[in-house]
Amino acid sequence: IDTVGDKKVAKQIVYIKDNKEQTIDLVEDDLVFITNGCCTDTSCYGDQNHAPDLSNVKDGIGESWDLWRNIAKQAAHGEFGNPLAFCNDTNATNWMSATIATSDEDIINITATQLMKLLNRSVVVYTVKEEKLSKGLLFPVKPEANSGELFSDLEYNAAHWVYQNRHRGGATTDAYTNAKCLYLAILIYDKVYGVIGIHVEKKLDSFENGMLLSIIGECALAMDNNRNAKEKEMAAVLAKNEQLRANLLRAISHDLRTPLSGIMGTSEMIMDMSRREDPRYELAQGIHKDAIWLHTLVENILSLTRLQEGRLVIRKQEEAAEEIIGGAVARMAGRAPDREIQVEAPEEVLMVPMDAKLIMQVLINLMDNAVKHTDGEEEIKVT
């Protein structure tokens, strides 16, 4: 990499292939992207039951470190960072990263505190609550720092502009240039969780900017994971509540079926043993109608719970439509003996693939609604 004025110009790529060093010469129109990852060559992993084993980690050994060292040594003023501060003494510079369940407030506090220490600058954080930018929180690099100038209307407007436009703004940018802070959105997957402001007097160098972007990216990822965990927990609670509700309905429905069948049978027997002018006949008829209505309601509840749980199996086979309609009308005759239901069916036998039991229940429900919501003189017709 050559330095040409204030620009860095890549001249050649050196790489290893088949254990041989090879090169690619670059021309003016070539555009080079350098992505050395997270430099995890000297990383090791553990879990909640096993600590990471550092015994096999060797200082500065790794392709990512080699790439960073090769780039950094070509910088005239350290603008590519200092990899030796990170990889030359693993015991002195190692750190631990862990994923834990925490609150958004904790994530914000940790992020802002680390930025303040690493950049040696005051940090202002605006979080998003109910789709609105909240009041700012200050993390001063010095206790006596003047916080008033960092909470002016200009500063809030700059932060709000960043929240709305999802683009950096404030100091050292073209938007709200006169602001004291450089503002960046805590953004992931087009979701903004807040805005972070860094008190700057001059433009951040490339190393500071890279560190800032990396930490804010980790903050956004942590807050997104936190939100997903809460949504997953809430979904699990709702699913459990729904299962409890379905179990309760099923239990109640099953317990009601047997006594309802007994009530229906007994009331029908009393009707058969009584004359129509006998007061007991009318009482038994009312009991019979209500028992049939309640029995139908129970059956519908059971069918609904089976449907919601995916246990309702539809068994289709060719059925004569006239027979299914006739059966439904006959059932309705017992519920509403005073109402006449007319049926118009084609002369030819119409065979239709259906689940006879479910379709008959649909027809009964439709006719039952027609009986309930029409006058006694109105015609009910099934065609």
C-alpha positions, 0 to 999 in steps of 0.5 A: 500500500502506497501513500499518495497525498491523503489517499492510500493506494493498493499496489499489490496483493501478496498471497499464499497458494499451494505453499507458495507465495504469489502476487497480483499486481493492481492497476488504477481501476482496481478496488480493494476491500480488506476484511480480516474478520474479527481476528479470532485466530487466537480465540478459544471457547467454553460454555457454562460448564467448562472454562476456555482452555488457553493453553494452546493459544500462541501469541500473534499466530494466525492469518487474520493477525498476519494480515493486520500486521502487514497492513499496519506496518505500511501506515505512516502515522498508525492509521491502520491501528496497532495489532501488536497491542492485541496479539503479542501478549495474549495473557496480558490482553485476553478478554472474555465475551459472553452471551447472557440474558439482560435488559436493554438498559444494561446493554446501553449502559455497558456500551456507552461506558465502554465507548467513553473509556475507549474513545476518551470522550463523553457519550450521550445515548437516546433510546427508542420507547414506543417509537419515540426518541426518549431523553438523552443519558449522559456518560461524561468522560469527566465528572465536571463535564458541562452537560448543558451544551450536550442536551440543547435543542440542536443536539436533540434535533440532530439525534432525532434526524439520525433516528428518522434517516438511519444515517450518521449526523451531527459534528463532522458530517453534512447534517447538523454540522454545528452539533457538538456530538457525532450521532449514529443509530443503533441499527440492525435489520432496519430496526433502530433501537436508539441513537448514540452521540460521541462528543467530538472536536475533530474527525475520528481517525479510521481506527476509532471509527472502526471501533465505534462502528463495531461496538455499536453493531454489537450493541444493536445485535445484543438488543435485537437478541434481547427483543427476540428472547422476550418475544419467544418467552411471551409466545411460549407463555401464550401457547401454554395459556392456550393449551390450558384453555383448550384442556379446560374446555375439553375436560368440561365438554367431556364431563357435560356430554354424558349428563346432557345425553341423559337429560335429552333421553329422559325429557324425550321419554317424558314427552312420549309418555305425556299428552300434548295438552299435559303441562308436563309435555311442554316442560319436557319439550323445553328441557329437551330443546335446551339440552339439544342446544347445549349438547350442540354447543359442547360438540362445537367446542370440542371440534374447535379445540381439535381444529386449533390443535391440528387434531381434527381429521377430515375424512372425505368420501362420496356422499349423497348430498340429499341424504346429508341434507335430509339428516340435518333437516330431521335433526332440526325438526327435533329442535324446532318442531314448530318451524317448517324447513323446505328442501329443494334438491335435484332429481338426480342423485348428487354425489359429493366428496365430503366429511358427512359428519362435519358438513351435517354439523355445518348445515345444522348450525346454519339452520339453527341460526335461521330459526333463531334470527327469523320470525316464526312465519318466515320461510326457511329453505335449503336448496 
